[in-house]
Amino acid sequence: MSKTDFDFNKALEQLQAGQGLTGKDGVLTPLIKQLTEAALKAELDQHLEQDESPNRKTVIQRRPLKPASVNLNWIPLVTDLHNRGVKDILIASIDGLTGFPEAIATIYPDTEVQLCVIHQIRNSLNYVASKNQKEFMRDLKPVYQAQTKQAAESALEALEAKWGAQYPLVVSSWQRKWENLSGYFKYPEYIRKVIYTTNAIEAVHRQFRKLTKTKGGFPNENSLLKLLYAGILNASKKWTMPVQNWNLALSQLAIHFEGRLDEVLDI
């Protein structure tokens, strides 16, 4: 910790002025935060050093996992977000978890749900014979790469006409989910790139897996949370690239969601 991280002279003045020690605006709150982050970083560094050791023997306990498509009750998860202070969600970009869109609509009825198009494409190809996948993809691209929703729907009709009899399960999946798959067509290109896929959050998940894949187990849940939190702190140092066209995107969102950004826009 550098000497400039915490101003002890300023802290003394705040104490003399009667400011509390702890709490949100406590005198020692910044110092406690720095000490906590330093301890977590040290724990993370030690963990990574152990992972690089060529003589380290790791026993991985494999446990059966529930498939991602299992229809779970997602309402408690969304309710927890609301209780923790998430007042509003403009657009929720999610993958194809069954029941998740309905849970979001229950707690955040004004939220637009955008299903991950990349997930939908991958899942579709799982049910298309390998010999037909290239041709099928050529016919599918005009659907998700269309400039307008109307053009996309026309391409989807053409896809059904050509492949509907051979792959009815795949085509009907696009038709059934179309309301939540096609939401991004109403936005300009620089917003579409952000919401049409969940790749951004999957990149974070990959960072988590790097930390946990060599661990045989954790003594308790808190131990796992500490490691993940330290991992996020470490990964966030690389998040330095500015969001492209963010000012334009913000303006468009303010138009599409009139009044819902007033409290956060300083204008």
Secondary structure, 3 states (H helix, E strand, C coil): CCCCCCCHHHHHHHHHCCCCCCCCCCCCHHHHHHHHHHHHHHHHHHHHHHHHCCCCCCCCCCCCCCCCCCCCCCHHHHHHHHHCCCCCCCEEEECCCCCHHHHHHHHCCCCEEEECHHHHHHHHHCCCCHHHHHHHHHHHHHHHCCCCHHHHHHHHHHHHHHHCCCCHHHHHHHHHCHHHHCHHHHCCHHHHHHHCCCHHHHHHHHHHHHHHCCCCCCCCHHHHHHHHHHHHHHHHCCCCCCCCCHHHHHHHHHHHCCCCCCCCCCC
